Amino acid sequence: MKTQKIGFIGAGNMASSLINGLITSGHTAQQIWVADVDADKVAHLAANLNINVATSNQALITEVNVVVLAVKPQHISVVIEQSKKEFTDSDALVVSIAAGINQASLSTWLGSDKAIVRCMPNTPSLVQTGATGIHANNFVNAEQRDLAENIMRSVGVSIWVETEKELDAVTAVSGSGPAYFFLLMEAMEASAVELGLSQNTSRLLIEQTALGAAKMALEAKESPSELRACVTSPGGTTEEAIKSFEKNNFSDIVKQALQSANDRSVALSKELGAH
C-alpha cells in the first residue's frame, strides 16, 4: 500500500493533516501529490513536506492511484465537473471527506461505476487523534478498502459502517462530537471561576481531566457507565453532581442534540447533493 500514489485535491487543514499522518506512518513524500487553486497553500505544503505539486487537478488525477477529495462540500460538484474526462478515464479510487455529499451524488458526478469511499473525519484529526466513519460502494475492492482505511488511520481511529445512512449518525456522534465536549468544558470553566479558581487554573484542570477521562475510557475494559460508578461514592461530591445532571434530564438533552445533528446531516445531503 505504501507504494500507491495518493493525490489530494485541496490543500486545507484536513488534507495537510492527512498528508502529515501518511508520511509519519511510513508513506514517502514522493508518493503523495497535491493540487489546489490556492498556490500559497500548495507551496507551503511542498516546502515543508517535500511532496509533489500537480499543475492542475486534471494532471493529478492522471498520476495517482487514489484521489482524495478534500475541498469544501459546496465546491465538490464543480471540481469534479472540471475534471470529468480525467475521472472517467482513470481507474483511481476516489475518497471523499466532504461532509454532506452522499455516494449517490458522487456517482452521478463521477460515473456510476466509479469506486468511491466516503469518509466522515472530525477535527481532532488535525492533531492525529481523529475518529472517522468510513463507507465504501460496491465497486471498491479489498485492496482499495485497505488503502482508504490506511489513509484515514494515519490521523486516528477509523471504523467501517455497513450502510451509508450510518454516516449521518457518525456525523452526529463523532463528527460534531468535539464541539459537545468543548461546550461542557466551557461551562465547567465558567463555573470553576465562579467557585473561586483562576481561569488559567480552571482551564488546565478541566483539559487534563478530559484527557484523563478519555484515556481511561479507551484503555479500560469497563464501560463508561461502570467507570462512572467507580468514581461515584455514595453520599459523596460526585454523586451530588450526577444527581443534579439527572434531575435536569442530562440524558434527554444529549439524545435530542444528537438527533438534531443527525437530522441536519440528512438535510445537508439533500441540499448539497445532485438533483
NORQUINOR-V540489 format. One line per field, one symbol per residue. psi: psi as a letter, one per 30 degrees, with the letter a starting at -180 (. if undefined). burial: I if it has 9 or more other ideal C-beta (glycine too) atoms within 8 Angstrom, else O. A space follows every 10 residues. Layout:
psi=???
burial=???
//
This chain:
psi=egfkkkkjjk haeeeeeeee eeeegfkkef gklkkkfjee eeeeeeeefh lkkkfleeee efflfkjjjh lkeffeeeee efgeeeeefk gkkkjkgjkf jleeeeeeee kfgkjkkkki llffffghhl kkkkkklffk leeeeeeeee efffgbkkkk lekeeffeee eedeefeeee eeeeeeeeee eeefffllee eeeeeeeeee eeeeeeeefl flleeeeeef gikkgaeeee eeeeeeeghe eeeeeeeeee eeeeeeeeee efak.
burial=OOOIIIIIII IIOIIIIIII IIIOIOIOIO IIIIIIOOOO IIIIIIOOIO IIIIOOIIII IOIIOIIIII IOIOOIIOII OOIIOIIOOI OIIIIIIIII IIIOIIIOII OOOIIIIIII IIOIIIOIOI IIIIIIIOOI OOOIIIIIII IIIIIIOIII IOOIOIIIII IIIIIIIIOI IOOOIOOIIO OIIOOOIOOO IIIOIIIOOI OOOOOIIOOO OOOOOOIIOO OIOOOOOIIO OIOOOIOOOO OOIIOOIIIO IIOOIIOIIO OIIOO
//
